[in-house]
Amino acid sequence: MTQPNYLTPEGEEKLKTELEELKGPRREELSQRLRSAIQMGDLSENADYHKAKEDQGFLEGRIQELENILRNTVIIEKATGQDYVFIGARVTIQEGNEEPETYHLVGPTEADPRKGKISHESPIGKALLDKRVGDFAEAETPGGKLKFKVLKIE
């Protein structure tokens, strides 16, 4: 059985838009490049043809990947009134005397730590799941062990 892909409604829409772009304009542009390269003759030494075929492989691979992700998507609904950390929650944590940081817990497909979106499968995400305000959590990260307190759940 395939693992579900947790996405916010915004994340799902972003992937659908990318898929439409790849299946439409990008695929058409690539087929035109291939036709043009084939018309040049002698495909064995035609760099444009080989590059277009390589690009086609990457394009079709990404299309298949997106279709698979979207086929197995579980939408993260906005839940209110939860008093524990769940996928889709915004969690404010504080490590020691450091400044508090807020993270949005999302699925790995949508994770972008620089934008404050962390995967529920990451070390910090795993440590946060099911914690309540005031709870402490520990996460073993590549940079070492982190211990932090849950300050707020939205």
C-alpha positions in Angstrom: 0.0 0.0 0.0 1.3 3.5 -0.9 1.9 6.0 1.8 -0.4 9.0 1.7 0.9 12.4 0.7 -0.2 15.0 3.2 -0.8 18.4 1.4 -2.4 21.7 2.4 -5.1 22.8 -0.1 -2.6 25.4 -1.3 0.1 22.8 -1.8 -2.3 20.6 -3.8 -3.2 23.5 -6.0 0.4 24.3 -6.6 1.2 20.8 -7.8 -1.9 20.6 -10.0 -0.8 23.9 -11.7 2.6 22.5 -12.2 1.2 19.3 -13.7 -1.0 21.3 -16.1 2.0 23.3 -17.2 4.1 20.2 -17.8 1.4 18.3 -19.7 0.5 21.3 -21.8 2.9 24.0 -22.9 6.1 22.3 -21.7 5.3 19.0 -23.4 4.3 20.8 -26.7 7.6 22.9 -26.6 9.6 19.7 -26.1 7.8 17.9 -29.0 8.6 20.9 -31.3 12.3 20.7 -30.2 12.3 17.0 -31.0 10.7 17.5 -34.5 13.2 20.3 -35.3 16.2 18.1 -34.2 14.9 15.1 -36.2 14.6 17.2 -39.3 18.4 18.0 -39.1 19.1 14.4 -39.9 21.8 11.9 -38.6 20.4 11.4 -35.1 23.5 9.5 -33.9 25.6 12.8 -33.7 22.8 15.2 -33.2 23.4 16.9 -29.8 20.1 18.8 -29.9 18.2 15.6 -30.4 19.9 13.8 -27.5 19.4 16.8 -25.2 15.7 17.0 -26.2 15.3 13.2 -25.5 17.0 13.6 -22.2 14.7 16.5 -21.3 11.7 14.5 -22.4 12.7 11.7 -20.0 12.9 14.2 -17.1 9.6 15.8 -18.1 7.7 12.5 -18.3 9.3 11.4 -15.0 8.1 14.5 -13.2 4.6 14.2 -14.7 4.4 10.6 -13.4 5.7 11.7 -10.0 3.1 14.5 -9.7 0.3 12.2 -10.8 1.3 9.7 -8.2 1.5 12.3 -5.5 -1.9 13.7 -6.4 -3.4 10.3 -6.6 -2.4 9.5 -3.0 -3.1 12.9 -1.5 -4.7 13.5 1.9 -5.7 17.1 2.3 -4.7 18.7 5.6 -7.9 20.3 6.8 -7.7 23.4 8.9 -8.7 22.2 12.3 -9.5 24.6 15.1 -9.6 24.0 18.8 -7.0 21.2 18.8 -4.9 21.2 22.0 -2.2 18.9 20.6 0.2 19.1 17.7 -1.1 17.5 14.4 -0.2 17.6 10.8 -1.3 21.0 9.5 -0.8 22.8 12.8 1.3 25.9 13.3 3.5 25.4 16.3 5.6 28.0 18.2 8.5 26.4 20.0 11.4 27.8 22.1 14.8 26.1 22.6 16.3 27.3 25.9 16.7 31.1 25.9 16.6 31.4 22.1 14.0 33.4 20.3 10.7 31.4 19.8 10.2 30.0 16.3 7.0 29.1 14.5 6.7 26.1 12.2 3.9 24.9 10.0 3.8 21.0 10.2 3.2 19.7 6.6 3.8 16.5 4.6 7.3 16.0 3.1 6.2 17.0 -0.4 5.4 20.5 0.8 8.2 20.9 3.3 10.3 24.1 3.0 12.2 24.9 6.2 13.3 28.3 4.9 9.7 29.2 4.8 8.9 27.7 8.1 7.2 24.6 6.7 8.7 21.4 8.2 7.7 17.8 7.5 6.0 15.7 10.1 8.6 13.1 9.2 11.6 15.3 10.1 13.2 14.9 13.5 11.6 18.0 14.9 8.3 17.2 13.3 8.2 13.7 14.8 9.2 15.1 18.2 6.3 17.7 18.0 3.5 15.4 17.0 0.9 14.9 19.8 2.6 17.3 22.1 0.5 19.9 24.0 1.3 23.5 25.0 3.8 23.4 27.8 5.3 20.0 26.9 8.9 19.6 26.2 10.2 17.6 23.2 13.6 16.3 22.2 14.8 15.8 18.6 18.0 14.1 17.4 19.0 16.3 14.4 22.1 16.2 12.2 23.4 19.2 14.2 22.9 17.4 17.6 20.2 16.9 20.1 17.6 19.7 20.5 15.3 20.2 23.5 12.5 22.7 23.1 9.2 23.7 24.7 5.8 24.0 22.9 4.6 27.5 23.5 1.6 27.7 21.1 -0.5 25.6 18.8 -2.6 27.1 16.1 
